[in-house]
Amino acid sequence: MKRKSSSLDLNGTGYCASFNFRRTARAVTSLYDMALEETGIRSTQFAILVGIAKNQLVSMGALADVLVIDSTTLTRSLRLLEKEGLVAISNRAAMRQRFLTITAKGKRTLARSLPAWRAAHARFVATIGSAYWIELRSELERLAHVAVDLEKPAKDTPALARTSF
């Protein structure tokens, strides 16, 4: 039996930036998750560990800015990494901030994960082309800044953390 078409006007929704970015992000995340599977961490955890290792001693807020992740999601992920002994979270310090460091176990896990990550990344870049990846990565960085800037009222627009991975 054929269903009657909806009266909703969905024209143009396939061009939605959020839909297309999320779909692409899920596909790329899945590729890296499969590559990292044997290391015991997921690509999201890998990104957090890299962010901490490159910026430590880093506050939770600064890491959230670098990763463009909301604090609730980051806190949940950090608690799991802390429970596994991969990161240390300080008690609240001055200005009620908590600071993050990667533990010795976290460094070993990251070191064990890097070859799998490098292989997946090299395969991805080789498939799409190195020059294209460099241009796309630059454009993705620009678009992240645009989206963050659009979220904030004009007077409260701090620049997105310029730390790159």
Phi, psi and omega per residue, in radians:
M1 nan 2.212 3.134
K2 -1.403 2.285 3.121
R3 -1.419 2.551 3.078
K4 -1.198 2.390 -3.139
S5 -1.171 2.622 -3.129
S6 -1.203 2.662 3.087
S7 -1.493 -0.013 3.108
L8 -1.274 2.431 3.065
D9 -1.584 1.729 -3.123
L10 -1.717 0.250 -3.137
N11 -0.993 2.258 3.086
G12 1.544 -0.174 -3.070
T13 -1.170 -0.407 3.092
G14 -1.195 -0.254 3.117
Y15 -1.634 0.079 -3.102
C16 -1.004 2.191 3.138
A17 -1.059 -0.782 -3.121
S18 -1.052 -0.859 3.135
F19 -0.991 -0.862 -3.061
N20 -1.210 -0.693 3.088
F21 -1.163 -0.758 -3.120
R22 -1.136 -0.727 3.117
R23 -1.073 -0.810 3.117
T24 -1.129 -0.759 3.135
A25 -1.060 -0.717 3.111
R26 -1.111 -0.715 -3.136
A27 -1.156 -0.789 -3.140
V28 -1.183 -0.729 3.100
T29 -1.038 -0.741 3.124
S30 -1.069 -0.725 3.100
L31 -1.026 -0.847 -3.133
Y32 -1.231 -0.649 3.083
D33 -1.036 -0.750 3.117
M34 -1.090 -0.715 3.137
A35 -1.150 -0.623 -3.090
L36 -1.561 -0.078 -3.019
E37 -0.868 -0.786 -3.093
E38 -1.252 -0.249 -3.122
T39 -1.494 -0.240 3.096
G40 1.579 0.039 3.074
I41 -2.225 2.763 3.096
R42 -1.682 2.921 -3.098
S43 -1.098 -0.573 3.104
T44 -1.143 -0.702 3.097
Q45 -1.189 -0.692 3.092
F46 -1.005 -0.818 -3.127
A47 -1.071 -0.707 3.116
I48 -1.142 -0.791 3.128
L49 -1.082 -0.735 3.093
V50 -1.096 -0.778 3.130
G51 -1.033 -0.712 3.118
I52 -1.240 -0.820 -3.097
A53 -1.050 -0.658 -3.123
K54 -1.367 -0.351 -3.003
N55 -2.192 0.139 -3.018
Q56 -1.236 2.612 -0.098
L57 -1.259 2.030 -3.025
V58 -2.118 2.461 3.090
S59 -1.351 2.747 3.098
M60 -1.055 -0.689 3.141
G61 -1.124 -0.744 3.128
A62 -1.146 -0.692 3.107
L63 -1.150 -0.703 3.091
A64 -1.042 -0.701 3.106
D65 -1.141 -0.767 3.136
V66 -1.073 -0.765 -3.091
L67 -1.494 -0.150 -3.051
V68 0.877 1.059 -3.110
I69 -2.315 2.484 -3.133
D70 -1.248 2.652 -3.009
S71 -1.102 -0.587 3.132
T72 -1.129 -0.805 3.123
T73 -1.123 -0.757 3.125
L74 -1.093 -0.774 -3.138
T75 -1.037 -0.772 3.110
R76 -1.039 -0.801 -3.140
S77 -1.156 -0.701 -3.137
L78 -1.162 -0.645 3.120
R79 -1.062 -0.716 3.103
L80 -1.147 -0.772 3.111
L81 -1.129 -0.622 3.085
E82 -1.180 -0.758 3.126
K83 -1.052 -0.629 3.121
E84 -1.412 -0.043 3.098
G85 1.375 0.368 -3.078
L86 -1.644 -0.436 3.104
V87 -2.363 2.752 3.030
A88 -2.051 2.387 3.121
I89 -2.021 2.152 -3.120
S90 -1.249 2.868 2.945
N91 -1.224 2.871 3.127
R92 -1.032 2.280 -3.120
A93 -1.885 -2.747 3.103
A94 -0.962 2.506 -3.137
M95 1.034 0.505 3.031
R96 0.970 0.560 3.133
Q97 -1.724 2.665 3.001
R98 -1.980 2.470 -3.096
F99 -1.990 2.634 -3.028
L100 -2.057 2.475 2.982
T101 -2.392 2.696 3.067
I102 -1.589 2.346 -3.111
T103 -1.439 3.013 3.074
A104 -1.036 -0.721 3.097
K105 -1.131 -0.669 3.096
G106 -1.108 -0.710 3.095
K107 -1.116 -0.723 3.118
R108 -1.127 -0.727 3.119
T109 -1.118 -0.762 3.117
L110 -1.109 -0.776 3.123
A111 -1.071 -0.699 3.125
R112 -1.189 -0.508 -3.103
S113 -1.464 -0.452 -3.041
L114 -1.012 -0.756 3.118
P115 -1.060 -0.711 3.125
A116 -1.169 -0.730 3.095
W117 -1.101 -0.800 -3.132
R118 -1.061 -0.695 3.129
A119 -1.128 -0.792 3.131
A120 -1.118 -0.755 -3.119
H121 -1.141 -0.769 3.132
A122 -1.080 -0.718 3.121
R123 -1.115 -0.770 3.132
F124 -1.081 -0.871 -3.103
V125 -1.133 -0.710 3.120
A126 -1.098 -0.603 -3.126
T127 -1.239 -0.735 -3.101
I128 -1.601 -0.284 -3.137
G129 1.750 2.301 -3.076
S130 -1.076 -0.795 -3.120
A131 -1.120 -0.735 3.119
Y132 -1.096 -0.744 -3.136
W133 -1.054 -0.758 -3.130
I134 -1.066 -0.777 3.114
E135 -1.153 -0.772 -3.123
L136 -1.126 -0.753 -3.140
R137 -1.068 -0.725 3.090
S138 -1.091 -0.750 3.134
E139 -1.174 -0.683 3.093
L140 -1.091 -0.696 3.090
E141 -1.079 -0.782 3.125
R142 -1.080 -0.768 -3.137
L143 -1.153 -0.610 3.068
A144 -1.078 -0.743 3.106
H145 -1.109 -0.735 3.123
V146 -1.045 -0.844 -3.103
A147 -1.107 -0.758 3.124
V148 -1.098 -0.751 3.135
D149 -1.110 -0.652 -3.141
L150 -1.220 -0.425 3.129
E151 -1.241 -0.510 -2.981
K152 -1.738 2.599 2.992
P153 -1.056 2.614 -3.034
A154 -0.902 -0.714 -3.085
K155 -1.328 -0.339 -3.082
D156 -1.835 0.491 -3.022
T157 -1.625 1.559 3.034
P158 -1.363 2.619 3.098
A159 -1.175 2.498 3.049
L160 -1.053 2.430 3.127
A161 -0.870 2.326 -3.035
R162 -1.537 0.071 3.115
T163 -1.195 2.264 3.103
S164 -2.017 2.838 -3.112
F165 -1.648 nan nan
